[in-house]
Amino acid sequence: MAKEMGDIVRWEPASQPKWAAGIIFVLMIVVLVNSVLFVTGLALGWNDPVHGYSDNPVSQEDLMLWLSNAFLGVALIISLYRRFFTEDILVVKKRHPKYEDFLEKYDIE
C-alpha cells in the first residue's frame, strides 16, 4: 500500500460513452443558440425597459431566459464532462494531525 506523498492509490480510467459525447454536443449547440439570441437582443436594443412590450418582439424576461439557459447548459456540459471524461485518480496527500496525534505528542492520557 502506498504511504509516500504523491503515490497513486487508485486509478480508474474514464468510461467515455458515446451517448454522453452526443449530449454534450447537443448542449453546446443549445448554449451557442441561446448566447447568439442574447447578444443579438442586446445589440438590437431589446432590453429597453420603457418600450419593452410595444415596439420590440421580445422583452427583458426573454433575454434573461436565454442567458440563464446558456449558463445552465454550460453547467450541464461541465458536469457531464467531469463525470464521464475525466479519470478518477486518488493520490496520497499530507495527513493533517488528528486528536490522537496531539495526545501522543504531549503524552496526555
C-alpha positions as CSV (number, residue, x, y, z in Angstrom):
1,M,0.0,0.0,0.0
2,A,1.3,3.5,-0.9
3,K,2.4,5.6,2.0
4,E,4.5,8.3,0.5
5,M,3.1,11.7,-0.6
6,G,2.3,11.7,-4.3
7,D,1.8,7.9,-4.6
8,I,-1.3,6.9,-6.6
9,V,-3.6,4.8,-4.5
10,R,-6.3,4.2,-7.0
11,W,-6.7,4.9,-10.7
12,E,-9.8,4.2,-12.8
13,P,-9.9,5.2,-16.5
14,A,-12.8,7.3,-17.7
15,S,-15.7,5.4,-19.4
16,Q,-16.2,7.9,-22.3
17,P,-19.6,6.8,-23.6
18,K,-20.7,8.0,-27.0
19,W,-24.1,9.0,-25.8
20,A,-22.6,11.4,-23.3
21,A,-20.5,12.9,-26.1
22,G,-23.7,13.3,-28.1
23,I,-25.5,15.0,-25.2
24,I,-22.5,17.4,-24.7
25,F,-22.6,18.2,-28.4
26,V,-26.3,19.0,-28.4
27,L,-25.9,21.1,-25.3
28,M,-23.1,23.0,-27.0
29,I,-25.4,23.9,-29.8
30,V,-28.2,24.9,-27.3
31,V,-25.7,27.1,-25.5
32,L,-24.5,28.7,-28.8
33,V,-28.1,29.4,-29.9
34,N,-29.0,31.0,-26.6
35,S,-25.9,33.0,-26.5
36,V,-26.4,34.3,-30.0
37,L,-30.0,35.2,-29.2
38,F,-28.9,37.1,-26.1
39,V,-26.2,39.0,-27.8
40,T,-28.4,39.8,-30.7
41,G,-31.1,41.1,-28.3
42,L,-28.7,43.3,-26.6
43,A,-27.3,44.7,-29.9
44,L,-30.7,45.5,-31.3
45,G,-31.9,47.2,-28.1
46,W,-34.5,44.6,-27.0
47,N,-33.6,45.3,-23.3
48,D,-35.2,48.8,-23.3
49,P,-37.4,48.8,-20.2
50,V,-39.7,51.6,-21.5
51,H,-40.6,50.2,-24.8
52,G,-40.2,46.5,-23.9
53,Y,-43.6,45.2,-24.9
54,S,-44.9,47.7,-27.5
55,D,-42.1,48.1,-30.1
56,N,-39.9,45.0,-29.6
57,P,-40.7,41.4,-30.3
58,V,-39.1,40.3,-27.0
59,S,-38.7,41.7,-23.6
60,Q,-36.1,41.7,-20.8
61,E,-37.6,38.5,-19.4
62,D,-36.8,36.7,-22.7
63,L,-33.2,38.0,-22.6
64,M,-32.9,36.7,-19.0
65,L,-34.3,33.3,-20.1
66,W,-31.8,33.0,-22.9
67,L,-28.9,34.0,-20.7
68,S,-29.9,31.6,-17.9
69,N,-30.4,28.8,-20.4
70,A,-26.8,29.4,-21.7
71,F,-25.4,29.3,-18.1
72,L,-27.4,26.1,-17.3
73,G,-26.2,24.5,-20.5
74,V,-22.6,25.3,-19.6
75,A,-23.1,23.9,-16.1
76,L,-24.5,20.6,-17.5
77,I,-21.7,20.3,-20.0
78,I,-19.1,20.7,-17.2
79,S,-20.9,18.2,-15.1
80,L,-21.2,15.6,-17.8
81,Y,-17.5,16.1,-18.8
82,R,-16.3,15.7,-15.2
83,R,-18.5,12.6,-14.7
84,F,-17.7,10.7,-17.9
85,F,-14.5,12.1,-19.4
86,T,-12.0,12.6,-16.5
87,E,-10.1,9.9,-14.9
88,D,-10.7,9.0,-11.2
89,I,-7.3,9.2,-9.5
90,L,-6.7,9.1,-5.8
91,V,-3.3,10.4,-4.7
92,V,-1.8,10.3,-1.2
93,K,-1.6,13.8,0.3
94,K,-0.3,15.3,3.5
95,R,-2.1,13.9,6.5
96,H,-3.3,16.6,9.0
97,P,-2.7,15.8,12.7
98,K,-5.7,14.3,14.4
99,Y,-6.8,14.5,18.1
100,E,-4.9,11.2,18.9
101,D,-1.7,12.6,17.5
102,F,-1.8,15.5,19.9
103,L,-2.4,13.1,22.8
104,E,0.7,11.1,21.8
105,K,2.8,14.2,21.2
106,Y,2.2,15.8,24.6
107,D,1.8,12.4,26.4
108,I,-1.7,13.1,27.7
109,E,-3.7,10.3,29.0
